């Protein structure tokens, strides 16, 4: 394997190549600068290898891994649910029951198809998440959600046979990791975001897994702060997982 002299090798198992490491304007907090070194494992990760990376705070995007290394901000906190300790709130129980009454769920491999790209763009436009990026193409969707460096699958949600949402989920040895969820805004009243997380908790329990990783909790950013409503949960703060209980 030929390695460009511009690439930095991270000593890990397996080794990783740092393919991008430049600071830029933060997408979540407008007054901050972020730094997200992007690392490419030299091969697919096993469940155990990926589990260690989740434990250390890594997230995945496409075939790449990243962990925040921002120069002057520590607002991003990896967050996970201990599925054995987790307890639903009354509103979460109502949302789950409503979803169970209307939504059918199936598991399958990740894919790149026009219907997925259409639904993804519908979600971004309907929730005003595009940030001037324009619509995703088949290739941009593939690089973001259709490629992976670990074991990944989809949870597909249908209402009356119509595809209304897809959750991209990674599998580790003792955990699932919620990568991304997109859904048709026409089904907003079903609370699809909450329902999908609760279905993933249910799946963790069925598989005998300990954690569901929810990505990053960012308290000043409303689209990323809702995750704190799933309690108790743990957040990685100063390299240590701290538990937050329901009051």
C-alpha positions in Angstrom: 0.0 0.0 0.0 1.5 3.4 -1.0 1.0 6.2 1.5 1.3 9.8 0.5 3.8 11.8 2.5 1.1 14.3 3.3 -0.9 11.7 5.2 -0.3 11.1 8.9 -0.5 7.6 10.3 -2.2 7.0 13.6 -0.9 4.1 15.6 -4.0 2.1 16.2 -5.3 -1.4 15.6 -5.8 -1.4 12.6 -3.7 1.7 11.8 -5.5 4.8 10.5 -4.6 7.5 8.0 -5.4 11.2 8.9 -6.8 12.3 5.5 -7.9 15.8 6.5 -7.1 18.0 9.5 -7.9 21.7 8.9 -9.9 24.1 11.3 -13.0 25.7 10.0 -16.2 27.5 11.0 -18.4 25.3 13.3 -21.6 24.0 11.8 -23.3 24.0 15.2 -22.1 27.1 17.0 -21.6 30.1 14.7 -19.1 31.8 17.0 -16.7 28.9 17.2 -14.0 27.2 15.1 -14.0 23.5 14.9 -11.3 20.9 14.2 -12.4 17.4 13.2 -9.4 15.3 12.0 -10.8 12.7 9.6 -9.2 9.3 10.0 -9.4 6.4 7.5 -8.8 2.9 8.9 -6.7 0.8 6.5 -9.3 -2.0 6.6 -12.8 -2.7 7.9 -13.1 -2.7 11.7 -14.3 -5.6 13.7 -17.0 -5.2 16.2 -14.4 -5.2 19.0 -12.2 -2.6 17.3 -15.1 -0.3 16.6 -16.4 -0.7 20.1 -13.1 0.6 21.5 -13.3 3.6 19.3 -16.8 4.4 20.4 -15.7 4.1 24.0 -13.0 6.7 23.3 -15.4 9.1 21.8 -15.2 8.4 18.0 -18.0 9.0 15.5 -18.2 7.7 12.0 -19.1 9.4 8.7 -18.9 7.3 5.6 -15.6 5.3 5.7 -14.0 7.9 8.0 -13.8 8.3 11.8 -13.5 11.5 13.7 -13.2 13.0 17.2 -13.5 16.6 18.0 -10.3 18.5 18.7 -11.5 22.1 18.6 -9.0 24.7 19.7 -11.2 26.7 22.2 -14.5 24.9 22.7 -15.6 21.7 24.5 -19.3 21.9 23.9 -19.5 18.6 22.0 -19.9 15.7 24.4 -20.3 12.1 23.1 -23.5 10.7 24.7 -24.7 7.1 25.2 -27.6 5.3 26.9 -27.0 2.4 29.3 -29.9 0.4 28.0 -30.4 -1.7 31.2 -30.7 1.5 33.3 -32.7 3.5 30.8 -36.3 4.5 31.8 -38.7 6.1 29.4 -40.6 9.2 30.4 -44.4 9.4 30.1 -44.2 11.4 26.9 -41.7 8.9 25.5 -44.0 6.0 26.3 -46.8 7.8 24.5 -44.7 8.4 21.5 -43.5 4.8 21.4 -47.1 3.4 21.7 -48.3 5.8 18.9 -45.4 4.6 16.7 -46.1 0.9 17.4 -49.7 1.5 16.3 -48.7 3.0 13.0 -45.1 2.2 12.0 -43.7 -1.1 10.7 -39.9 -1.6 11.1 -37.5 -3.8 9.1 -33.8 -4.3 9.3 -31.6 -4.6 6.2 -28.2 -3.7 4.7 -27.4 -0.1 3.8 -28.0 0.9 0.2 -27.9 3.8 -2.2 -31.1 4.2 -4.3 -33.1 7.1 -5.7 -35.9 6.6 -3.1 -33.4 6.9 -0.3 -31.8 10.1 -1.8 -35.2 11.6 -2.4 -36.3 11.0 1.2 -33.0 12.3 2.6 -33.4 15.5 0.6 -37.0 15.8 1.6 -36.0 15.6 5.3 -33.2 18.2 4.9 -35.4 20.6 3.1 -38.5 20.1 5.3 -36.5 20.7 8.5 -34.4 23.5 7.0 -31.1 21.6 7.5 -29.5 22.1 4.1 -27.6 25.3 5.1 -27.3 26.3 1.5 -25.7 23.1 0.5 -28.3 22.2 -2.2 -29.7 18.8 -2.7 -27.6 15.7 -2.2 -26.7 13.6 -5.3 -26.4 9.8 -5.4 -22.6 10.1 -5.0 -22.7 12.5 -2.1 -25.3 10.3 -0.4 -23.1 7.3 -1.0 -20.0 8.9 0.6 -22.0 10.1 3.6 -24.4 7.2 4.4 -23.8 4.5 1.8 -20.2 3.6 2.7 -18.8 2.4 6.0 -15.7 1.1 7.8 -17.6 -1.2 10.2 -20.7 -3.3 10.4 -23.6 -1.2 9.5 -27.3 -1.7 8.8 -30.5 0.2 8.2 -33.7 0.4 10.2 -36.5 1.2 7.7 -39.7 2.6 9.0 -43.0 2.3 6.9 -46.5 3.6 7.4 -49.1 1.7 5.4 -46.3 0.3 3.3 -44.8 3.7 2.5 -41.2 4.4 3.4 -41.2 7.3 6.0 -37.8 7.1 7.5 -34.4 5.3 7.6 -32.0 5.1 10.5 -28.4 4.2 9.8 -27.0 2.2 12.7 -23.5 0.8 13.4 -22.8 -2.4 15.4 -20.1 -2.9 17.9 -19.4 -5.8 20.2 -21.4 -4.4 23.1 -23.3 -1.5 21.5 -25.2 0.0 18.7 -24.4 3.5 17.4 -27.0 5.7 16.0 -25.3 7.3 13.0 -28.1 9.3 11.2 -31.8 9.3 11.0 -33.8 11.0 8.2 -37.6 11.0 7.8 -40.5 12.5 5.9 -41.6 15.7 7.7 -45.2 14.8 6.8 -45.0 12.3 9.7 -43.8 14.8 12.2 -46.8 14.1 14.5 -45.6 10.6 15.1 -42.5 11.8 16.8 -40.2 9.8 14.5 -36.9 10.9 16.0 -37.9 9.8 19.5 -39.5 6.6 18.2 -36.4 5.6 16.3 -34.2 6.0 19.4 -36.6 3.9 21.5 -36.7 1.2 18.8 -32.9 1.1 18.8 -32.9 0.8 22.6 -35.4 -2.1 22.2 -33.1 -3.7 19.6 -30.1 -3.3 22.0 -32.0 -5.1 24.7 -33.0 -7.9 22.3 -29.4 -8.4 21.2 -28.1 -8.3 24.8 -26.0 -5.1 24.2 -25.1 -2.6 26.9 -25.1 0.8 25.2 -26.8 2.8 22.5 -24.5 5.6 21.4 -26.4 8.8 20.3 -23.6 10.8 18.8 -22.8 14.2 20.2 -24.7 16.2 22.8 -24.3 20.0 22.3 -26.2 21.9 24.9 -26.2 25.3 23.2 -27.4 23.8 19.9 -31.1 22.8 20.0 -31.0 20.2 17.2 -28.3 18.4 19.2 -29.5 19.0 22.8 -32.7 16.9 22.7 -30.6 13.8 23.4 -30.3 14.8 27.0 -34.0 13.9 27.4 -33.1 10.2 27.3 -32.3 9.4 30.9 -30.3 8.2 32.6 -27.4 8.7 30.1 -23.7 9.0 30.1 -21.5 11.7 28.5 -17.8 11.7 27.8 -16.4 14.7 29.6 -12.6 15.2 30.0 -12.0 11.6 28.8 -14.3 10.1 31.5 -17.9 8.9 31.1 -20.2 10.7 33.6 -23.7 9.6 34.4 -26.7 12.0 34.4 -29.8 10.8 36.2 -33.4 11.8 35.9 -34.3 14.3 38.6 
